[in-house]
Amino acid sequence: MDYTANLKNRKLKNKIHTLLARLSFNFVHLSGSLRIISIGIFLSVCSLFLNWFSIADNGVHGHAFSINVGYIGYIIIIINSILCFLLLSSHGKEKLKTKANFTFSDHTIIIASGITLLLLTFTVFNTIRGFMLFYQNITIGDGIVFQCMGSMFIILGGVFYYRERKRDFLNTVYVENIVAHDSMFADYEAILGKNDPDKKNMTLPL
């Protein structure tokens, strides 16, 4: 009985170790903009486990999944899941865009997600400030701070990601134009015979 339980525990530990190794490998090989977005997602997820506000008068401690903040934690999970799908899945997202006829680019979704998280966080912050009409001793928790920082990192990473993709696109177009330009002149040189060293110059019959 103990042997079976130990075997299951070892398998579970190996799976967790493999998952962490794969995530660390993917993070190391990400570009600079995607690393910034990953840091923003990490901070956003950490905010789910932190206190968002506390009221000393009645001992209430609000978190991201409480009714006092509008269950914003579930929205944060959905948005971060979409961002992780964009970052980690390359073929899957293209297939999904093709089937759903989705025309928005990745950087647009990333920036829009960061702005949405930031606006929701400000809304919750203003709602908590409204509690001051009924309670005096209200403290803003670290959850709101982490969520604001994570949202800003996601927006900043989305802007850098757009610049990287634009630079790569311009470089690709430039190289393709150079190749097309060289091939066009190569065809003309073949017609004019400039590449044939054995061909003699034509002389007029006088």
Protein Blocks (a to p, Z undefined) as FASTA:
>chain_A
ZZmmmmmmmmmmmmmmmmmmmmmmmmmmpcfklmmmmmmmmmmmmmmmpcfbdcfknopa
cdfkbfkloommmmmmmmmmmmmmmmmpmklmmmmmmmnopabdfklmmmmmmmmmmmmm
mmmmmmmmmmmmmpmbdcddfklmmmmmmmmmmmmmmmmmmmmmmmmmmmmmmmmmmmmm
mmmmmmmmmmnopmmmkbccddddZZ
